[in-house]
Amino acid sequence: MEQKFTQEQKYVLARKRVERISKFYKHLAIYVIVNLFLSAIFIAGDMNDGYTFKEAVTDYHNYKIWMYWGIGIVFQALNTFGINFIFNKDWEERKVKEYMNDDKYRK
């Protein structure tokens, strides 16, 4: 059953959605900036401890925070954009057309 919304209700819903998207992009920007800063500090600290630059840059432990915080970013993205932002109707239509044009399915 489709709901009918007034213009004011549509505006409020759209405004809330834009605010959620804005918060997500701000969080994403903070994620990148803070993690770049922390990674630089960790790499510099490793180099002070005697690691070469290559060893310090390739050390997994300098990037763990990217992964753990990144999991939170993924969940926020799913919450903000919904699970269907990856596999939406446009994607389904493109895949159907792709398979229809594929030679394996032609007889």
Long-range contacts (C-beta under 8 A, 24 or more apart in sequence): 20-79, 20-80, 21-80, 21-81, 23-80, 24-76, 24-77, 24-80, 24-81, 27-73, 27-76, 28-73, 31-69, 31-70, 31-73, 35-65, 35-66, 35-69, 38-65, 39-63, 39-66
